[in-house]
Amino acid sequence: VFEFFIDEDVDNFDYYVVAPHFALDALSQKRMLKLLKRFPNRKLILVDRMVDELQGNYGAVYQDFSKDISVALSEGLDKLRTFSKLNVMIMPNSLYSEQIRPAVEKFCQENELEVEFHYHVSEENIRRNEVYLMLNSQHDSGILTFSRIAKKLGLNIGEDVSVISYNDS
């Protein structure tokens, strides 16, 4: 659909505002980059997410996800220390995990916090007295699955386990 609109309208507007929330597989990313290069630099404005591979002098308004998660975790450091471990649940198609994971690793190392990364939610990785950072997919499937499993295990969210939800709707 995106490609169709580019083919039809690439010279018809003064500016093109694009939120580059494309599939994360390598083929889709390569195709997306090729499509973005078709816009004249002076007319392209990226919003919400930076595309490091895209060279040029285009406009951009985006979040610094690494800095944001570091600041957020720092603000909650005293509370985080009350838990035995920080678990990071990276859901499939989480747009921000590539920027967030290294920042979380660095934060935990600097603050001597135990951290573990998971790529699915299951009964085996939900444990009492641990905190969970949910890097959600577009449809909040991770947080919903987590809630159902916690309930099944008899764990009360906010008492037995805690959740930090990132990019939920």
N, C-alpha and C positions, 0 to 999 in steps of 0.2 A: 504494500500500500504506500509506504514511504517513497519507494522508488518511483511508483506511478506518479505521485504528486511532483516529484522532482522533474521527471520527464515532461510533465505538462506545464509546470509553472516556474521553472528555474530562473527565468528572466522577467517575470511579471510583477515582482514585488520589490519594495525598497529594502526590506530586511526579512530575514528568516530566523525565527527563534526555534531552536531545537533542544529538547530534553533527551539526551542520548541514552535512553533506557532500553537498549537493545539486548537481545539474548547474549549471554556471556561466552558461548562457545567460540572457538578460534575462527571458524569459518564465518559466522555471523558478524564478529567483530571486524574481520578483514573487509567484508562486504560493506559494513556500515562506514568504515573509514573511507573507502573508495567513494561512497555516495556523498559523504560530507565534503570531500575534496571538490565536488562538482559545484559547490556554492562559491561565489566570489567572496574572498576573505572579508572584504569591507561590508558585506551584507549579512554575514553569519554571526549569530549570537547563540552561544551555548548556555543553557541554564541547568542548574542543580548538580551536574556532574561534569568534571573536566575529562577531556580525552587527550591524554598525554601524547599519544602518537600523532595527533593532528598538528602539523606545523603551520605557521602562518600568523597573520595579524588580524585575528577575528576577536569579537567581543565575547566575554564570558562572565557569568554571575554564577558562582558555584560554592558549595560547602567544602570545608576542609575536614573531612571525616576523621582523619587521624587525630587532628588537634581537638576536634569536638569530643571524641570518645575519651581522650586523655583528660580533658578538663572535667568531663562528667564523672569519670571514675575517681579523679582526685577529690572532687567535692563530696563523694560518698565513701572516701577511704576509711574513715572511722567505722562506718557501718560494715564495709566489706571485710574488715579485720575480724568481725564477730563470726564469720563463717569459716568453715574448714577449707573451702575451695571455691574458686570462681570457675564455672563451666561456661564455655562459649558455644552456643548452639548455632551453627552456620547452616541455614536452610538453603536448599537448592535455589538457584537464581537470586540469591541475595546480592543486590547490586553493589553493596558497599563493603563486603567482607574483605576484598583485596586490600583496601586501604585501612580497614579497622584491625585486622588480625595482627599485623606487625606492631601497631600502636599498643594493643592490649598486651602482647608479649613483652614489650619494653616496659610498660607500666608495671606489670606484675613482677618482672625481674628487679626493677628499681625499688619496689616496695615490698619485696620478699613475700609475695602472695603466690600460693599454688594455683595453677591454671591448667585446664584441660579443654581441648577443642573436640567437638563432636559434629558430625555431618548428618545426623538424623536423631530424632527424639524417640527414645525407647525406655522401657521399664528399667533396663540395666544402667542407664546413665542419669536417672533421677534418684537422688539420695537426700535423706534428711540432713539438715543443717548445712546445706550448700546453696550457693546463689547461682543463678542462671542468667546469662546475657543472651537474649534471643535476637539474632540477626535475621529478621523476618524476610520471607519472600513476599511477593506482591500480594498474596491473598491471605496473609497471616496464618498459614497452615501450621507453622511451628508452634506458635503460642496456643493455638486451639488444641493441637495434639498433646502438648505439654500439660495443659489444664485437665484434659480428660484422663491422662495417665496418672497425674498426681492425685486426682480424686479417686481413681481406682485403687491406688496404693494407700489411700487413707491419709494423704499428706495435705495439710492446709496451706495454700499459698499465702505468704505473708507471715506465717507462724513457723511451719516446719521447713519450708523452702521459700526462697525469695526469687523474684523475677525482675530483671531489667529488660524492658522491651524496646527494641530499636527498630524504627521504620514500620510501626504498626499503623493500622487505620482504625 
